[in-house]
Amino acid sequence: MRRSILILTGVIVALTLTLASAQSTNVSSASDRKIATRVAPAYPELAKKMHIHGAVRVEAIVRPNGTVKSTRVLGGNPVLVDAAQDAVSKWKFEPGQSETTEVVQLAFEAQ
């Protein structure tokens, strides 16, 4: 049991280092749609225990009325991506003429 925890921890650390080095610091957006309501992501307990921090990039398809239709993770630590995706799916954007694609980056700071 202890050995499997050590192996799992090693895999998570390796993934963290790999994904952190591949992340871009620039955030781009397909349009200039502003965020009307932002929901902060919940910091996962596992990330707190392991002192994991970093950024997660999420692509959101936004309906004309401003609600989020779907999300897709573009990059980030696997321990943090679910929390980021859940938060962005609850965001509201300003209404627009048509459906748009927005790319946002959420930062998770060690707590």
Rosetta blueprint (number, residue, H / E / L):
1 M L
2 R H
3 R H
4 S H
5 I H
6 L H
7 I H
8 L H
9 T H
10 G H
11 V H
12 I H
13 V H
14 A H
15 L H
16 T H
17 L H
18 T H
19 L H
20 A H
21 S H
22 A H
23 Q L
24 S L
25 T L
26 N L
27 V L
28 S L
29 S L
30 A L
31 S L
32 D L
33 R L
34 K L
35 I E
36 A E
37 T E
38 R L
39 V L
40 A L
41 P L
42 A L
43 Y L
44 P L
45 E H
46 L H
47 A H
48 K H
49 K H
50 M H
51 H L
52 I L
53 H L
54 G E
55 A E
56 V E
57 R E
58 V E
59 E E
60 A E
61 I E
62 V E
63 R L
64 P L
65 N L
66 G L
67 T E
68 V E
69 K E
70 S E
71 T E
72 R E
73 V E
74 L E
75 G E
76 G L
77 N L
78 P H
79 V H
80 L H
81 V H
82 D H
83 A H
84 A H
85 Q H
86 D H
87 A H
88 V H
89 S H
90 K L
91 W L
92 K E
93 F E
94 E L
95 P L
96 G L
97 Q L
98 S L
99 E L
100 T E
101 T E
102 E E
103 V E
104 V E
105 Q E
106 L E
107 A E
108 F E
109 E L
110 A L
111 Q L
